[in-house]
Amino acid sequence: MHEWHGYGGGVMWIFWVLLVVVILWIVKTAAGGGKNSTGEQKSALDILQQRYARGEIEREEFEQKRKDLSR
């Protein structure tokens, strides 16, 4: 029985590491991981447009930031 203790401990360690990696991957995927449906990073302009659409910023601030981004 003691012969398998070292082997089993190593396998269990690998199992727990893989389990944590899989859980983190699932959480990141479920949260969207900061990517849109095509798998690409959102541009600054996309984020700005979303903020404006949600009413987080006013039109004047949106226009100024849009001009700043286009420079």
C-alpha positions in Angstrom: 0.0 0.0 0.0 2.8 2.4 0.8 4.3 1.7 -2.6 1.4 3.5 -4.3 1.3 6.4 -1.9 4.0 8.4 -3.8 2.4 7.7 -7.2 -1.1 8.4 -6.0 -0.1 11.7 -4.5 1.5 12.8 -7.7 -1.5 11.9 -9.7 -3.8 13.6 -7.3 -1.7 16.8 -7.5 -2.0 16.8 -11.3 -5.7 16.1 -11.0 -6.3 19.1 -8.7 -4.2 21.4 -10.9 -6.1 20.3 -14.0 -9.4 20.7 -12.2 -8.5 24.3 -11.2 -7.5 25.1 -14.8 -10.7 23.7 -16.2 -12.8 25.7 -13.7 -11.0 28.9 -14.5 -11.5 28.3 -18.2 -15.2 27.7 -17.7 -15.6 30.8 -15.6 -13.7 32.9 -18.2 -15.7 31.5 -21.0 -19.0 32.1 -19.2 -18.0 35.7 -18.4 -17.2 36.4 -22.0 -13.5 36.9 -21.4 -13.6 40.5 -22.7 -14.2 39.3 -26.2 -17.2 39.7 -28.5 -19.0 36.9 -30.3 -16.4 36.8 -33.1 -13.6 36.2 -30.5 -11.9 39.5 -31.2 -11.0 42.1 -28.6 -13.4 45.0 -28.5 -12.0 48.3 -29.8 -12.0 51.4 -27.7 -14.6 52.9 -30.1 -16.9 49.8 -29.5 -16.6 50.2 -25.8 -17.3 54.0 -26.1 -20.4 53.3 -28.2 -21.7 50.8 -25.7 -21.2 53.2 -22.8 -23.1 55.9 -24.8 -25.9 53.5 -25.6 -26.3 52.5 -22.0 -26.5 56.1 -21.0 -23.3 56.1 -19.0 -22.0 59.2 -20.8 -23.7 62.2 -22.4 -23.5 63.0 -26.1 -20.9 65.8 -25.7 -18.6 63.5 -23.8 -19.1 60.7 -26.4 -18.4 63.1 -29.3 -15.2 64.4 -27.7 -13.9 61.0 -26.8 -14.7 59.7 -30.3 -12.7 62.6 -31.8 -9.8 61.9 -29.4 -9.8 58.2 -30.5 -9.8 59.1 -34.2 -6.6 61.1 -34.0 
